[in-house]
Amino acid sequence: MNIYSVSPKQGSMYGGQNITISGVGFSSTTSKNYVDLVTEDSNKKLLKSPCMVFYSTTSEIQCTTTAINRKQ
């Protein structure tokens, strides 16, 4: 699997943003794709949140972000 682009590159920490990931090697079966988004807070701590996949092909995944859990 290779990821070529993620759009948009920024969004709300409260979730609800649709994301498109382009690349190769994804499953066309939506339930077989799992996406975690990772960001860094002001203290350089890594935070992750799942992105709920609702569409996929072998070259594109679309998902909706969830709120970032700042208590990780």
Predicted model as a PDB file, atoms N, CA, C, CB and O in Angstrom, pLDDT in the B-factor column:
MODEL        1                                                                  
ATOM      1  N   MET A   1       0.848  -1.173   0.000  1.00 90.00           N  
ATOM      2  CA  MET A   1       0.000   0.000   0.000  1.00 90.00           C  
ATOM      3  C   MET A   1       0.895   1.239   0.000  1.00 90.00           C  
ATOM      4  CB  MET A   1      -0.966  -0.004   1.224  1.00 90.00           C  
ATOM      5  O   MET A   1       1.891   1.298   0.722  1.00 90.00           O  
ATOM      6  N   ASN A   2       0.531   2.214  -0.811  1.00 95.00           N  
ATOM      7  CA  ASN A   2       1.196   3.510  -0.852  1.00 95.00           C  
ATOM      8  C   ASN A   2       0.148   4.605  -0.831  1.00 95.00           C  
ATOM      9  CB  ASN A   2       2.098   3.636  -2.103  1.00 95.00           C  
ATOM     10  O   ASN A   2      -0.866   4.523  -1.524  1.00 95.00           O  
ATOM     11  N   ILE A   3       0.399   5.637  -0.027  1.00 96.00           N  
ATOM     12  CA  ILE A   3      -0.484   6.804   0.029  1.00 96.00           C  
ATOM     13  C   ILE A   3       0.186   7.934  -0.740  1.00 96.00           C  
ATOM     14  CB  ILE A   3      -0.787   7.230   1.514  1.00 96.00           C  
ATOM     15  O   ILE A   3       1.339   8.278  -0.481  1.00 96.00           O  
ATOM     16  N   TYR A   4      -0.556   8.512  -1.697  1.00 97.00           N  
ATOM     17  CA  TYR A   4      -0.032   9.600  -2.509  1.00 97.00           C  
ATOM     18  C   TYR A   4      -0.511  10.968  -2.046  1.00 97.00           C  
ATOM     19  CB  TYR A   4      -0.417   9.393  -3.942  1.00 97.00           C  
ATOM     20  O   TYR A   4       0.231  11.947  -2.127  1.00 97.00           O  
ATOM     21  N   SER A   5      -1.763  11.041  -1.556  1.00 97.00           N  
ATOM     22  CA  SER A   5      -2.268  12.342  -1.106  1.00 97.00           C  
ATOM     23  C   SER A   5      -3.399  12.157  -0.098  1.00 97.00           C  
ATOM     24  CB  SER A   5      -2.757  13.181  -2.307  1.00 97.00           C  
ATOM     25  O   SER A   5      -4.104  11.148  -0.088  1.00 97.00           O  
ATOM     26  N   VAL A   6      -3.540  13.173   0.747  1.00 95.00           N  
ATOM     27  CA  VAL A   6      -4.635  13.249   1.716  1.00 95.00           C  
ATOM     28  C   VAL A   6      -5.227  14.640   1.581  1.00 95.00           C  
ATOM     29  CB  VAL A   6      -4.145  12.961   3.199  1.00 95.00           C  
ATOM     30  O   VAL A   6      -4.504  15.635   1.609  1.00 95.00           O  
ATOM     31  N   SER A   7      -6.548  14.707   1.435  1.00 96.00           N  
ATOM     32  CA  SER A   7      -7.201  16.006   1.251  1.00 96.00           C  
ATOM     33  C   SER A   7      -8.508  16.049   2.044  1.00 96.00           C  
ATOM     34  CB  SER A   7      -7.469  16.279  -0.254  1.00 96.00           C  
ATOM     35  O   SER A   7      -9.283  15.094   1.997  1.00 96.00           O  
ATOM     36  N   PRO A   8      -8.763  17.125   2.760  1.00 94.00           N  
ATOM     37  CA  PRO A   8      -7.911  18.279   3.010  1.00 94.00           C  
ATOM     38  C   PRO A   8      -6.806  17.933   4.009  1.00 94.00           C  
ATOM     39  CB  PRO A   8      -8.747  19.457   3.528  1.00 94.00           C  
ATOM     40  O   PRO A   8      -6.861  16.897   4.671  1.00 94.00           O  
ATOM     41  N   LYS A   9      -5.822  18.792   4.109  1.00 89.00           N  
ATOM     42  CA  LYS A   9      -4.684  18.569   4.999  1.00 89.00           C  
ATOM     43  C   LYS A   9      -4.943  19.070   6.414  1.00 89.00           C  
ATOM     44  CB  LYS A   9      -3.453  19.244   4.441  1.00 89.00           C  
ATOM     45  O   LYS A   9      -4.192  18.734   7.329  1.00 89.00           O  
ATOM     46  N   GLN A  10      -5.983  19.862   6.612  1.00 87.00           N  
ATOM     47  CA  GLN A  10      -6.334  20.384   7.937  1.00 87.00           C  
ATOM     48  C   GLN A  10      -7.829  20.256   8.152  1.00 87.00           C  
ATOM     49  CB  GLN A  10      -5.889  21.860   8.092  1.00 87.00           C  
ATOM     50  O   GLN A  10      -8.609  20.197   7.201  1.00 87.00           O  
ATOM     51  N   GLY A  11      -8.215  20.215   9.427  1.00 86.00           N  
ATOM     52  CA  GLY A  11      -9.627  20.130   9.757  1.00 86.00           C  
ATOM     53  C   GLY A  11      -9.847  20.370  11.234  1.00 86.00           C  
ATOM     54  O   GLY A  11      -8.906  20.653  11.974  1.00 86.00           O  
ATOM     55  N   SER A  12     -11.072  20.257  11.652  1.00 86.00           N  
ATOM     56  CA  SER A  12     -11.446  20.501  13.035  1.00 86.00           C  
ATOM     57  C   SER A  12     -11.035  19.343  13.942  1.00 86.00           C  
ATOM     58  CB  SER A  12     -12.941  20.738  13.136  1.00 86.00           C  
ATOM     59  O   SER A  12     -11.121  18.181  13.544  1.00 86.00           O  
ATOM     60  N   MET A  13     -10.592  19.656  15.153  1.00 85.00           N  
ATOM     61  CA  MET A  13     -10.278  18.613  16.125  1.00 85.00           C  
ATOM     62  C   MET A  13     -11.545  17.976  16.704  1.00 85.00           C  
ATOM     63  CB  MET A  13      -9.423  19.188  17.251  1.00 85.00           C  
ATOM     64  O   MET A  13     -11.471  17.003  17.454  1.00 85.00           O  
ATOM     65  N   TYR A  14     -12.703  18.533  16.351  1.00 91.00           N  
ATOM     66  CA  TYR A  14     -13.978  18.020  16.844  1.00 91.00           C  
ATOM     67  C   TYR A  14     -14.588  16.965  15.925  1.00 91.00           C  
ATOM     68  CB  TYR A  14     -14.951  19.157  17.020  1.00 91.00           C  
ATOM     69  O   TYR A  14     -15.643  16.412  16.236  1.00 91.00           O  
ATOM     70  N   GLY A  15     -13.939  16.683  14.802  1.00 93.00           N  
ATOM     71  CA  GLY A  15     -14.403  15.642  13.900  1.00 93.00           C  
ATOM     72  C   GLY A  15     -15.452  16.136  12.925  1.00 93.00           C  
ATOM     73  O   GLY A  15     -15.776  17.322  12.885  1.00 93.00           O  
ATOM     74  N   GLY A  16     -15.982  15.200  12.132  1.00 95.00           N  
ATOM     75  CA  GLY A  16     -17.023  15.522  11.173  1.00 95.00           C  
ATOM     76  C   GLY A  16     -16.524  15.955   9.805  1.00 95.00           C  
ATOM     77  O   GLY A  16     -17.324  16.323   8.944  1.00 95.00           O  
ATOM     78  N   GLN A  17     -15.210  15.917   9.590  1.00 95.00           N  
ATOM     79  CA  GLN A  17     -14.618  16.327   8.315  1.00 95.00           C  
ATOM     80  C   GLN A  17     -14.461  15.112   7.415  1.00 95.00           C  
ATOM     81  CB  GLN A  17     -13.249  17.025   8.534  1.00 95.00           C  
ATOM     82  O   GLN A  17     -13.918  14.093   7.843  1.00 95.00           O  
ATOM     83  N   ASN A  18     -14.926  15.205   6.180  1.00 97.00           N  
ATOM     84  CA  ASN A  18     -14.694  14.125   5.223  1.00 97.00           C  
ATOM     85  C   ASN A  18     -13.293  14.270   4.641  1.00 97.00           C  
ATOM     86  CB  ASN A  18     -15.767  14.136   4.094  1.00 97.00           C  
ATOM     87  O   ASN A  18     -12.869  15.363   4.266  1.00 97.00           O  
ATOM     88  N   ILE A  19     -12.587  13.153   4.571  1.00 96.00           N  
ATOM     89  CA  ILE A  19     -11.203  13.098   4.093  1.00 96.00           C  
ATOM     90  C   ILE A  19     -11.149  12.157   2.891  1.00 96.00           C  
ATOM     91  CB  ILE A  19     -10.223  12.621   5.229  1.00 96.00           C  
ATOM     92  O   ILE A  19     -11.819  11.124   2.881  1.00 96.00           O  
ATOM     93  N   THR A  20     -10.356  12.509   1.880  1.00 98.00           N  
ATOM     94  CA  THR A  20     -10.096  11.629   0.749  1.00 98.00           C  
ATOM     95  C   THR A  20      -8.618  11.276   0.758  1.00 98.00           C  
ATOM     96  CB  THR A  20     -10.510  12.295  -0.604  1.00 98.00           C  
ATOM     97  O   THR A  20      -7.757  12.154   0.794  1.00 98.00           O  
ATOM     98  N   ILE A  21      -8.335   9.978   0.725  1.00 97.00           N  
ATOM     99  CA  ILE A  21      -6.971   9.466   0.690  1.00 97.00           C  
ATOM    100  C   ILE A  21      -6.790   8.765  -0.649  1.00 97.00           C  
ATOM    101  CB  ILE A  21      -6.680   8.493   1.899  1.00 97.00           C  
ATOM    102  O   ILE A  21      -7.537   7.845  -0.982  1.00 97.00           O  
ATOM    103  N   SER A  22      -5.792   9.205  -1.418  1.00 98.00           N  
ATOM    104  CA  SER A  22      -5.514   8.604  -2.719  1.00 98.00           C  
ATOM    105  C   SER A  22      -4.219   7.813  -2.653  1.00 98.00           C  
ATOM    106  CB  SER A  22      -5.433   9.682  -3.820  1.00 98.00           C  
ATOM    107  O   SER A  22      -3.267   8.217  -1.985  1.00 98.00           O  
ATOM    108  N   GLY A  23      -4.190   6.690  -3.349  1.00 97.00           N  
ATOM    109  CA  GLY A  23      -2.993   5.855  -3.363  1.00 97.00           C  
ATOM    110  C   GLY A  23      -3.247   4.568  -4.104  1.00 97.00           C  
ATOM    111  O   GLY A  23      -4.093   4.515  -4.997  1.00 97.00           O  
ATOM    112  N   VAL A  24      -2.522   3.530  -3.741  1.00 97.00           N  
ATOM    113  CA  VAL A  24      -2.703   2.208  -4.339  1.00 97.00           C  
ATOM    114  C   VAL A  24      -2.630   1.152  -3.242  1.00 97.00           C  
ATOM    115  CB  VAL A  24      -1.633   1.938  -5.440  1.00 97.00           C  
ATOM    116  O   VAL A  24      -1.999   1.349  -2.203  1.00 97.00           O  
ATOM    117  N   GLY A  25      -3.289   0.028  -3.499  1.00 96.00           N  
ATOM    118  CA  GLY A  25      -3.204  -1.097  -2.580  1.00 96.00           C  
ATOM    119  C   GLY A  25      -4.288  -1.147  -1.528  1.00 96.00           C  
ATOM    120  O   GLY A  25      -4.210  -1.958  -0.605  1.00 96.00           O  
ATOM    121  N   PHE A  26      -5.302  -0.300  -1.641  1.00 97.00           N  
ATOM    122  CA  PHE A  26      -6.416  -0.332  -0.691  1.00 97.00           C  
ATOM    123  C   PHE A  26      -7.376  -1.453  -1.071  1.00 97.00           C  
ATOM    124  CB  PHE A  26      -7.159   1.035  -0.656  1.00 97.00           C  
ATOM    125  O   PHE A  26      -7.345  -1.953  -2.196  1.00 97.00           O  
ATOM    126  N   SER A  27      -8.221  -1.841  -0.135  1.00 96.00           N  
ATOM    127  CA  SER A  27      -9.252  -2.831  -0.436  1.00 96.00           C  
ATOM    128  C   SER A  27     -10.488  -2.124  -0.980  1.00 96.00           C  
ATOM    129  CB  SER A  27      -9.607  -3.667   0.825  1.00 96.00           C  
ATOM    130  O   SER A  27     -10.857  -1.051  -0.503  1.00 96.00           O  
ATOM    131  N   SER A  28     -11.121  -2.727  -1.974  1.00 95.00           N  
ATOM    132  CA  SER A  28     -12.379  -2.171  -2.471  1.00 95.00           C  
ATOM    133  C   SER A  28     -13.544  -2.538  -1.549  1.00 95.00           C  
ATOM    134  CB  SER A  28     -12.655  -2.672  -3.899  1.00 95.00           C  
ATOM    135  O   SER A  28     -14.656  -2.044  -1.733  1.00 95.00           O  
ATOM    136  N   THR A  29     -13.299  -3.394  -0.565  1.00 95.00           N  
ATOM    137  CA  THR A  29     -14.290  -3.726   0.459  1.00 95.00           C  
ATOM    138  C   THR A  29     -14.124  -2.736   1.608  1.00 95.00           C  
ATOM    139  CB  THR A  29     -14.130  -5.214   0.960  1.00 95.00           C  
ATOM    140  O   THR A  29     -13.143  -2.802   2.349  1.00 95.00           O  
ATOM    141  N   THR A  30     -15.068  -1.832   1.756  1.00 95.00           N  
ATOM    142  CA  THR A  30     -14.961  -0.731   2.711  1.00 95.00           C  
ATOM    143  C   THR A  30     -14.597  -1.200   4.114  1.00 95.00           C  
ATOM    144  CB  THR A  30     -16.258   0.033   2.757  1.00 95.00           C  
ATOM    145  O   THR A  30     -13.759  -0.579   4.767  1.00 95.00           O  
ATOM    146  N   SER A  31     -15.198  -2.264   4.585  1.00 94.00           N  
ATOM    147  CA  SER A  31     -14.967  -2.727   5.964  1.00 94.00           C  
ATOM    148  C   SER A  31     -13.557  -3.272   6.194  1.00 94.00           C  
ATOM    149  CB  SER A  31     -15.974  -3.797   6.316  1.00 94.00           C  
ATOM    150  O   SER A  31     -13.165  -3.486   7.340  1.00 94.00           O  
ATOM    151  N   LYS A  32     -12.794  -3.497   5.134  1.00 96.00           N  
ATOM    152  CA  LYS A  32     -11.428  -4.011   5.283  1.00 96.00           C  
ATOM    153  C   LYS A  32     -10.380  -2.906   5.370  1.00 96.00           C  
ATOM    154  CB  LYS A  32     -11.096  -4.924   4.127  1.00 96.00           C  
ATOM    155  O   LYS A  32      -9.192  -3.186   5.527  1.00 96.00           O  
ATOM    156  N   ASN A  33     -10.815  -1.656   5.268  1.00 96.00           N  
ATOM    157  CA  ASN A  33      -9.905  -0.514   5.374  1.00 96.00           C  
ATOM    158  C   ASN A  33     -10.083   0.130   6.738  1.00 96.00           C  
ATOM    159  CB  ASN A  33     -10.160   0.521   4.236  1.00 96.00           C  
ATOM    160  O   ASN A  33     -11.206   0.407   7.160  1.00 96.00           O  
ATOM    161  N   TYR A  34      -8.975   0.367   7.426  1.00 94.00           N  
ATOM    162  CA  TYR A  34      -9.011   1.032   8.727  1.00 94.00           C  
ATOM    163  C   TYR A  34      -8.049   2.204   8.676  1.00 94.00           C  
ATOM    164  CB  TYR A  34      -8.642   0.048   9.890  1.00 94.00           C  
ATOM    165  O   TYR A  34      -6.897   2.051   8.270  1.00 94.00           O  
ATOM    166  N   VAL A  35      -8.524   3.388   9.091  1.00 95.00           N  
ATOM    167  CA  VAL A  35      -7.713   4.604   9.019  1.00 95.00           C  
ATOM    168  C   VAL A  35      -7.636   5.255  10.392  1.00 95.00           C  
ATOM    169  CB  VAL A  35      -8.294   5.594   7.982  1.00 95.00           C  
ATOM    170  O   VAL A  35      -8.660   5.506  11.027  1.00 95.00           O  
ATOM    171  N   ASP A  36      -6.420   5.525  10.844  1.00 92.00           N  
ATOM    172  CA  ASP A  36      -6.175   6.335  12.042  1.00 92.00           C  
ATOM    173  C   ASP A  36      -5.469   7.607  11.605  1.00 92.00           C  
ATOM    174  CB  ASP A  36      -5.324   5.553  13.111  1.00 92.00           C  
ATOM    175  O   ASP A  36      -4.494   7.549  10.857  1.00 92.00           O  
ATOM    176  N   LEU A  37      -5.948   8.746  12.061  1.00 89.00           N  
ATOM    177  CA  LEU A  37      -5.274  10.015  11.793  1.00 89.00           C  
ATOM    178  C   LEU A  37      -4.459  10.372  13.025  1.00 89.00           C  
ATOM    179  CB  LEU A  37      -6.298  11.152  11.437  1.00 89.00           C  
ATOM    180  O   LEU A  37      -4.924  10.207  14.153  1.00 89.00           O  
ATOM    181  N   VAL A  38      -3.249  10.858  12.813  1.00 87.00           N  
ATOM    182  CA  VAL A  38      -2.352  11.192  13.916  1.00 87.00           C  
ATOM    183  C   VAL A  38      -1.967  12.657  13.790  1.00 87.00           C  
ATOM    184  CB  VAL A  38      -1.083  10.276  13.920  1.00 87.00           C  
ATOM    185  O   VAL A  38      -1.646  13.139  12.704  1.00 87.00           O  
ATOM    186  N   THR A  39      -2.006  13.359  14.922  1.00 85.00           N  
ATOM    187  CA  THR A  39      -1.603  14.763  14.972  1.00 85.00           C  
ATOM    188  C   THR A  39      -0.746  14.979  16.208  1.00 85.00           C  
ATOM    189  CB  THR A  39      -2.843  15.709  14.983  1.00 85.00           C  
ATOM    190  O   THR A  39      -0.648  14.101  17.066  1.00 85.00           O  
ATOM    191  N   GLU A  40      -0.138  16.128  16.295  1.00 83.00           N  
ATOM    192  CA  GLU A  40       0.725  16.447  17.431  1.00 83.00           C  
ATOM    193  C   GLU A  40       0.162  17.665  18.146  1.00 83.00           C  
ATOM    194  CB  GLU A  40       2.192  16.701  16.971  1.00 83.00           C  
ATOM    195  O   GLU A  40      -0.176  18.658  17.502  1.00 83.00           O  
ATOM    196  N   ASP A  41       0.057  17.603  19.476  1.00 79.00           N  
ATOM    197  CA  ASP A  41      -0.440  18.765  20.214  1.00 79.00           C  
ATOM    198  C   ASP A  41       0.706  19.725  20.520  1.00 79.00           C  
ATOM    199  CB  ASP A  41      -1.137  18.324  21.522  1.00 79.00           C  
ATOM    200  O   ASP A  41       1.845  19.473  20.125  1.00 79.00           O  
ATOM    201  N   SER A  42       0.422  20.808  21.211  1.00 81.00           N  
ATOM    202  CA  SER A  42       1.428  21.838  21.490  1.00 81.00           C  
ATOM    203  C   SER A  42       2.553  21.341  22.392  1.00 81.00           C  
ATOM    204  CB  SER A  42       0.769  23.037  22.127  1.00 81.00           C  
ATOM    205  O   SER A  42       3.614  21.963  22.447  1.00 81.00           O  
ATOM    206  N   ASN A  43       2.340  20.233  23.098  1.00 85.00           N  
ATOM    207  CA  ASN A  43       3.374  19.642  23.958  1.00 85.00           C  
ATOM    208  C   ASN A  43       4.140  18.525  23.258  1.00 85.00           C  
ATOM    209  CB  ASN A  43       2.747  19.105  25.234  1.00 85.00           C  
ATOM    210  O   ASN A  43       4.866  17.764  23.898  1.00 85.00           O  
ATOM    211  N   LYS A  44       3.973  18.432  21.935  1.00 84.00           N  
ATOM    212  CA  LYS A  44       4.636  17.416  21.107  1.00 84.00           C  
ATOM    213  C   LYS A  44       4.154  16.001  21.405  1.00 84.00           C  
ATOM    214  CB  LYS A  44       6.133  17.486  21.309  1.00 84.00           C  
ATOM    215  O   LYS A  44       4.846  15.029  21.103  1.00 84.00           O  
ATOM    216  N   LYS A  45       2.971  15.885  21.996  1.00 84.00           N  
ATOM    217  CA  LYS A  45       2.373  14.579  22.256  1.00 84.00           C  
ATOM    218  C   LYS A  45       1.559  14.160  21.035  1.00 84.00           C  
ATOM    219  CB  LYS A  45       1.480  14.613  23.537  1.00 84.00           C  
ATOM    220  O   LYS A  45       0.777  14.946  20.500  1.00 84.00           O  
ATOM    221  N   LEU A  46       1.752  12.910  20.599  1.00 86.00           N  
ATOM    222  CA  LEU A  46       0.997  12.408  19.457  1.00 86.00           C  
ATOM    223  C   LEU A  46      -0.401  11.993  19.893  1.00 86.00           C  
ATOM    224  CB  LEU A  46       1.727  11.226  18.798  1.00 86.00           C  
ATOM    225  O   LEU A  46      -0.573  11.284  20.884  1.00 86.00           O  
ATOM    226  N   LEU A  47      -1.390  12.443  19.141  1.00 86.00           N  
ATOM    227  CA  LEU A  47      -2.785  12.107  19.392  1.00 86.00           C  
ATOM    228  C   LEU A  47      -3.344  11.434  18.150  1.00 86.00           C  
ATOM    229  CB  LEU A  47      -3.617  13.370  19.769  1.00 86.00           C  
ATOM    230  O   LEU A  47      -3.053  11.854  17.030  1.00 86.00           O  
ATOM    231  N   LYS A  48      -4.146  10.390  18.342  1.00 86.00           N  
ATOM    232  CA  LYS A  48      -4.732   9.742  17.172  1.00 86.00           C  
ATOM    233  C   LYS A  48      -6.237   9.622  17.329  1.00 86.00           C  
ATOM    234  CB  LYS A  48      -4.110   8.359  16.951  1.00 86.00           C  
ATOM    235  O   LYS A  48      -6.776   9.582  18.435  1.00 86.00           O  
ATOM    236  N   SER A  49      -6.889   9.566  16.184  1.00 90.00           N  
ATOM    237  CA  SER A  49      -8.336   9.370  16.179  1.00 90.00           C  
ATOM    238  C   SER A  49      -8.700   8.573  14.933  1.00 90.00           C  
ATOM    239  CB  SER A  49      -9.102  10.739  16.220  1.00 90.00           C  
ATOM    240  O   SER A  49      -8.099   8.755  13.874  1.00 90.00           O  
ATOM    241  N   PRO A  50      -9.693   7.685  15.065  1.00 94.00           N  
ATOM    242  CA  PRO A  50     -10.105   6.913  13.897  1.00 94.00           C  
ATOM    243  C   PRO A  50     -10.852   7.788  12.888  1.00 94.00           C  
ATOM    244  CB  PRO A  50     -10.984   5.734  14.325  1.00 94.00           C  
ATOM    245  O   PRO A  50     -11.516   8.760  13.248  1.00 94.00           O  
ATOM    246  N   CYS A  51     -10.725   7.418  11.646  1.00 95.00           N  
ATOM    247  CA  CYS A  51     -11.483   8.048  10.571  1.00 95.00           C  
ATOM    248  C   CYS A  51     -12.393   6.950  10.026  1.00 95.00           C  
ATOM    249  CB  CYS A  51     -10.533   8.670   9.436  1.00 95.00           C  
ATOM    250  O   CYS A  51     -11.909   5.915   9.566  1.00 95.00           O  
ATOM    251  N   MET A  52     -13.691   7.165  10.074  1.00 97.00           N  
ATOM    252  CA  MET A  52     -14.660   6.129   9.737  1.00 97.00           C  
ATOM    253  C   MET A  52     -14.849   6.030   8.219  1.00 97.00           C  
ATOM    254  CB  MET A  52     -16.006   6.416  10.425  1.00 97.00           C  
ATOM    255  O   MET A  52     -15.411   6.929   7.593  1.00 97.00           O  
ATOM    256  N   VAL A  53     -14.375   4.931   7.642  1.00 97.00           N  
ATOM    257  CA  VAL A  53     -14.396   4.730   6.192  1.00 97.00           C  
ATOM    258  C   VAL A  53     -15.829   4.481   5.716  1.00 97.00           C  
ATOM    259  CB  VAL A  53     -13.477   3.546   5.791  1.00 97.00           C  
ATOM    260  O   VAL A  53     -16.526   3.606   6.231  1.00 97.00           O  
ATOM    261  N   PHE A  54     -16.251   5.268   4.723  1.00 97.00           N  
ATOM    262  CA  PHE A  54     -17.589   5.070   4.160  1.00 97.00           C  
ATOM    263  C   PHE A  54     -17.562   4.756   2.662  1.00 97.00           C  
ATOM    264  CB  PHE A  54     -18.433   6.304   4.403  1.00 97.00           C  
ATOM    265  O   PHE A  54     -18.598   4.439   2.078  1.00 97.00           O  
ATOM    266  N   TYR A  55     -16.379   4.841   2.036  1.00 98.00           N  
ATOM    267  CA  TYR A  55     -16.256   4.535   0.606  1.00 98.00           C  
ATOM    268  C   TYR A  55     -14.816   4.118   0.333  1.00 98.00           C  
ATOM    269  CB  TYR A  55     -16.666   5.768  -0.286  1.00 98.00           C  
ATOM    270  O   TYR A  55     -13.881   4.700   0.883  1.00 98.00           O  
ATOM    271  N   SER A  56     -14.638   3.108  -0.518  1.00 97.00           N  
ATOM    272  CA  SER A  56     -13.276   2.742  -0.882  1.00 97.00           C  
ATOM    273  C   SER A  56     -13.230   2.036  -2.236  1.00 97.00           C  
ATOM    274  CB  SER A  56     -12.666   1.852   0.193  1.00 97.00           C  
ATOM    275  O   SER A  56     -14.150   1.319  -2.629  1.00 97.00           O  
ATOM    276  N   THR A  57     -12.117   2.273  -2.926  1.00 97.00           N  
ATOM    277  CA  THR A  57     -11.750   1.527  -4.121  1.00 97.00           C  
ATOM    278  C   THR A  57     -10.304   1.096  -3.898  1.00 97.00           C  
ATOM    279  CB  THR A  57     -11.926   2.392  -5.457  1.00 97.00           C  
ATOM    280  O   THR A  57      -9.744   1.359  -2.833  1.00 97.00           O  
ATOM    281  N   THR A  58      -9.700   0.451  -4.865  1.00 97.00           N  
ATOM    282  CA  THR A  58      -8.309   0.050  -4.706  1.00 97.00           C  
ATOM    283  C   THR A  58      -7.344   1.243  -4.744  1.00 97.00           C  
ATOM    284  CB  THR A  58      -7.939  -0.942  -5.788  1.00 97.00           C  
ATOM    285  O   THR A  58      -6.163   1.094  -4.431  1.00 97.00           O  
ATOM    286  N   SER A  59      -7.849   2.430  -5.127  1.00 98.00           N  
ATOM    287  CA  SER A  59      -6.985   3.609  -5.225  1.00 98.00           C  
ATOM    288  C   SER A  59      -7.485   4.822  -4.431  1.00 98.00           C  
ATOM    289  CB  SER A  59      -6.838   3.994  -6.666  1.00 98.00           C  
ATOM    290  O   SER A  59      -6.850   5.876  -4.466  1.00 98.00           O  
ATOM    291  N   GLU A  60      -8.606   4.695  -3.721  1.00 98.00           N  
ATOM    292  CA  GLU A  60      -9.140   5.832  -2.960  1.00 98.00           C  
ATOM    293  C   GLU A  60      -9.936   5.357  -1.759  1.00 98.00           C  
ATOM    294  CB  GLU A  60     -10.019   6.714  -3.852  1.00 98.00           C  
ATOM    295  O   GLU A  60     -10.684   4.382  -1.829  1.00 98.00           O  
ATOM    296  N   ILE A  61      -9.756   6.069  -0.658  1.00 98.00           N  
ATOM    297  CA  ILE A  61     -10.558   5.858   0.546  1.00 98.00           C  
ATOM    298  C   ILE A  61     -11.174   7.193   0.925  1.00 98.00           C  
ATOM    299  CB  ILE A  61      -9.696   5.271   1.724  1.00 98.00           C  
ATOM    300  O   ILE A  61     -10.500   8.223   0.893  1.00 98.00           O  
ATOM    301  N   GLN A  62     -12.457   7.181   1.285  1.00 98.00           N  
ATOM    302  CA  GLN A  62     -13.103   8.365   1.838  1.00 98.00           C  
ATOM    303  C   GLN A  62     -13.583   7.998   3.237  1.00 98.00           C  
ATOM    304  CB  GLN A  62     -14.294   8.865   0.927  1.00 98.00           C  
ATOM    305  O   GLN A  62     -14.177   6.941   3.448  1.00 98.00           O  
ATOM    306  N   CYS A  63     -13.316   8.889   4.188  1.00 97.00           N  
ATOM    307  CA  CYS A  63     -13.708   8.625   5.564  1.00 97.00           C  
ATOM    308  C   CYS A  63     -14.093   9.928   6.258  1.00 97.00           C  
ATOM    309  CB  CYS A  63     -12.572   7.921   6.327  1.00 97.00           C  
ATOM    310  O   CYS A  63     -13.800  11.020   5.770  1.00 97.00           O  
ATOM    311  N   THR A  64     -14.755   9.790   7.406  1.00 97.00           N  
ATOM    312  CA  THR A  64     -15.169  10.943   8.205  1.00 97.00           C  
ATOM    313  C   THR A  64     -14.408  10.914   9.521  1.00 97.00           C  
ATOM    314  CB  THR A  64     -16.712  10.941   8.452  1.00 97.00           C  
ATOM    315  O   THR A  64     -14.394   9.903  10.222  1.00 97.00           O  
ATOM    316  N   THR A  65     -13.772  12.042   9.848  1.00 95.00           N  
ATOM    317  CA  THR A  65     -12.979  12.102  11.077  1.00 95.00           C  
ATOM    318  C   THR A  65     -13.870  12.065  12.314  1.00 95.00           C  
ATOM    319  CB  THR A  65     -12.117  13.367  11.093  1.00 95.00           C  
ATOM    320  O   THR A  65     -15.037  12.457  12.278  1.00 95.00           O  
ATOM    321  N   THR A  66     -13.288  11.584  13.405  1.00 94.00           N  
ATOM    322  CA  THR A  66     -13.927  11.626  14.709  1.00 94.00           C  
ATOM    323  C   THR A  66     -13.168  12.617  15.577  1.00 94.00           C  
ATOM    324  CB  THR A  66     -13.968  10.213  15.368  1.00 94.00           C  
ATOM    325  O   THR A  66     -12.063  13.028  15.223  1.00 94.00           O  
ATOM    326  N   ALA A  67     -13.735  13.001  16.692  1.00 91.00           N  
ATOM    327  CA  ALA A  67     -13.088  13.962  17.581  1.00 91.00           C  
ATOM    328  C   ALA A  67     -11.785  13.391  18.134  1.00 91.00           C  
ATOM    329  CB  ALA A  67     -14.032  14.350  18.734  1.00 91.00           C  
ATOM    330  O   ALA A  67     -11.690  12.194  18.404  1.00 91.00           O  
ATOM    331  N   ILE A  68     -10.792  14.245  18.297  1.00 84.00           N  
ATOM    332  CA  ILE A  68      -9.506  13.833  18.860  1.00 84.00           C  
ATOM    333  C   ILE A  68      -9.670  13.724  20.375  1.00 84.00           C  
ATOM    334  CB  ILE A  68      -8.358  14.846  18.481  1.00 84.00           C  
ATOM    335  O   ILE A  68     -10.150  14.648  21.032  1.00 84.00           O  
ATOM    336  N   ASN A  69      -9.261  12.578  20.910  1.00 73.00           N  
ATOM    337  CA  ASN A  69      -9.295  12.361  22.358  1.00 73.00           C  
ATOM    338  C   ASN A  69      -8.020  12.948  22.951  1.00 73.00           C  
ATOM    339  CB  ASN A  69      -9.433  10.833  22.711  1.00 73.00           C  
ATOM    340  O   ASN A  69      -6.945  12.366  22.803  1.00 73.00           O  
ATOM    341  N   ARG A  70      -8.126  14.081  23.615  1.00 65.00           N  
ATOM    342  CA  ARG A  70      -6.955  14.762  24.159  1.00 65.00           C  
ATOM    343  C   ARG A  70      -6.454  14.116  25.447  1.00 65.00           C  
ATOM    344  CB  ARG A  70      -7.277  16.217  24.411  1.00 65.00           C  
ATOM    345  O   ARG A  70      -5.461  14.580  26.008  1.00 65.00           O  
ATOM    346  N   LYS A  71      -7.107  13.063  25.932  1.00 65.00           N  
ATOM    347  CA  LYS A  71      -6.683  12.385  27.174  1.00 65.00           C  
ATOM    348  C   LYS A  71      -5.914  11.107  26.888  1.00 65.00           C  
ATOM    349  CB  LYS A  71      -7.897  12.065  28.046  1.00 65.00           C  
ATOM    350  O   LYS A  71      -5.842  10.235  27.754  1.00 65.00           O  
ATOM    351  N   GLN A  72      -5.351  10.971  25.729  1.00 53.00           N  
ATOM    352  CA  GLN A  72      -4.620   9.748  25.358  1.00 53.00           C  
ATOM    353  C   GLN A  72      -3.323   9.647  26.106  1.00 53.00           C  
ATOM    354  CB  GLN A  72      -4.351   9.707  23.860  1.00 53.00           C  
ATOM    355  O   GLN A  72      -2.577   8.685  25.922  1.00 53.00           O  
TER     356      GLN A  72                                                      
ENDMDL                                                                          
END                                                                             
